Amino acid sequence: MGAVSGELVTIGEFARLSRLSAKALRRYDELGLLRPALVDPVNGYRYYDPAQVEGARLVAWLRRIGMPLNRIGRVVALDAGAAAVEIRAYWARVEAETAARRDLAMYLVDHLSAEGRTMSGMSHNAHNAHNAENTGSSGSSGSAGAVALAIRCAALTDIGVVRTANQDAAFAGPRLLAVADGFGEGGAEASAAAIEALKPSTWGRDGALSAADLLNALEEAADSAARAVRDAVAPCADPDGSGTTLTAMLWTGSRLGLVHIGDSRAYLLRGGELFRITHDHSLVQSMLDDGSLSPEEAVSHPGPALLLKALVGEARPAAVAVACRADVRLREVLAGDRYLLCSDGLSAVVETADLRAAVVAADDPQEAVRRLAGLAREAGGPDNVACVVADVVVEE
């Protein structure tokens, strides 16, 4: 038919033009991604318009970068500009997930390497002890007991100057530090539910959990928070448009476990320097990462609040849910460390140097959170603020 009319081509010819197999074309037809221009009602043969080649190649390219088929369906229905934004957002999420997996892999390498050295040292000491026992020689080994550490902390939320409702939540306790920044109709319920879901856990009292067990526990905590948010916003008219960020640290007595999703942040003050220890899951951060946006441009970018990952009301397919999971990692702590967790109502309006100055100057966590909320108000207070400050101290 295509040969006669010169307008349509067979599936075989279209496969050659688009560099897709006939099997793939049939599959994309079944999924509604790439419909034939005509299907013969008698024999079922598929015919395509050569003008469909560009769309077919786009589908193939998106599959090559690993985009799920259901998301490809949304992209190919958009105009070119909107499709570009969607692809950028997808790839930024992939890179964020890859970075999180890389950090976890490096932690595991370091942890297992340290365990290997410890086991080697224990074997060496056991060998020496055996020799000393057999030869009657004397020797001594051992080390001072580990110093018991504890956390002193404070939390504060502030509605700010502009907003009429507070959707931020914060919590500071002996085993849990958390901030959450809710958004949408059910934002306040979402942020509260995310933090509440983390509270019941004991998190390996006295450091009893191994690193592997603690990582598993953190994953379970993140999943529990995600379920709690979905349940909390389900009654909303648009549950998919409601959700929250979550940045939480869970204290085991010897380590801090971090759960992070969204653009709330965690900082560490150590040795007088303030270090950001989380990575924003936002479009602006992804553009900073790939060099398409400078730090100066990021300050005035029109879409700073566009999140790539958050806890939301939407029930996602398994593959998408895995890609949107929170970052989890472990941190070794030192006495004298001071941690700051905050929503972007603080970090987006107060310069890092001013954050550091306030955190350094405060005598205790309670004073620190008051200073920080005051800085946000002095900067115009355009958003709600949630902040937690915690000191790692030698347990009395």
Disulfide bonds with the S-S distance in Angstrom:
none
